[in-house]
Every structure is written in structure tokens, then in C-alpha cells.
Amino acid sequence: MNEQEKITLIDENNNEVEFTLVDYVEIEDQRYVVLLPDEDPENGAIILRIDQDENGDDVLVEIEDDEEFDRVVAVLEQEEE
């Protein structure tokens, strides 16, 4: 069994929050990750877009556009079938 990848993010209160990487998908040259919080998985997963900062480093950003979010969810649901 493969150990799932863990990632630590900083929340709005400057607290470290551990997540498990659940899925990765690429749609129309955009990359997304699905993360499940380790402390409270009952609240469900979050989906973040992978962008690049001015130095070319990957950064995770919240998806604010509802159409983009719905498109990613639809692709993820198709993968489950």
C-alpha cells in the first residue's frame, strides 16, 4: 500500500494545517489538487488550483470562480465512474 502524500498549509490564523493529497487532475492546461484535512476529514475535501508565482514556484490558490470549480468537480466525478 502506498503512503499518501501529506502537505502542510498555513491557514488565515497563521496555523499549520496538515492535509492528505487525495487526487490530482489537469484540465485545459490548469492543474488542481484535492486535499483532505487530517484533523477534520468529516468536513470534506478542498480543491485548489496550482498556479505559479513570479519565481516560477508552484503555489496553491483557492478557486473563486464557480464555473471553474464546477468544471473541476465534474471531471473528478467522471474519474470516479
C-alpha positions in Angstrom: 0.0 0.0 0.0 1.4 3.4 -1.0 1.7 6.0 1.7 -0.4 9.0 0.8 1.4 12.3 0.3 1.0 14.9 3.0 1.1 18.6 2.7 1.1 21.4 5.3 -0.7 24.7 4.6 -0.9 27.8 6.7 -4.5 29.0 7.4 -5.8 32.6 7.8 -4.9 32.5 11.5 -1.3 31.5 10.7 -1.8 28.0 12.0 -0.3 25.0 10.2 -2.9 22.6 8.9 -2.0 19.1 7.7 -3.7 17.7 4.6 -3.6 14.4 2.7 -3.3 14.7 -1.1 -6.3 12.7 -2.4 -6.3 13.5 -6.1 -4.6 15.5 -8.9 -6.2 16.5 -12.1 -5.2 18.6 -15.1 -7.9 20.4 -17.1 -7.2 22.6 -20.1 -3.6 23.3 -19.0 -4.6 24.1 -15.4 -3.6 21.8 -12.6 -5.7 21.1 -9.5 -5.3 19.1 -6.3 -7.9 17.6 -3.9 -6.8 17.8 -0.3 -8.4 16.2 2.8 -7.8 17.9 6.1 -6.2 15.3 8.5 -7.7 16.8 11.7 -11.3 17.1 10.4 -11.9 14.9 7.3 -15.7 14.9 8.0 -15.8 18.4 6.7 -14.8 17.2 3.3 -12.1 17.8 0.9 -11.0 21.1 -0.7 -10.0 21.7 -4.3 -7.2 24.1 -5.0 -5.7 25.3 -8.3 -1.9 25.1 -8.8 -0.5 28.3 -10.1 3.0 29.7 -10.4 4.3 32.7 -8.6 6.7 35.3 -10.0 9.6 33.0 -9.3 8.1 30.1 -11.2 7.3 28.1 -8.0 4.1 26.2 -7.6 1.5 27.9 -5.3 -1.9 26.6 -4.3 -4.8 29.1 -4.7 -8.4 28.9 -3.9 -10.8 28.6 -6.9 -13.1 31.7 -6.7 -14.9 31.2 -10.0 -18.0 29.0 -9.6 -17.9 27.8 -13.2 -14.2 26.7 -12.9 -15.0 24.9 -9.6 -18.0 23.1 -11.1 -15.9 22.1 -14.1 -13.2 20.6 -11.9 -15.8 18.7 -9.8 -17.4 17.3 -12.9 -14.1 16.0 -14.2 -13.3 14.5 -10.8 -16.7 12.8 -10.6 -16.2 11.3 -14.1 -12.9 9.8 -12.9 -14.7 8.0 -10.1 -17.0 6.2 -12.5 
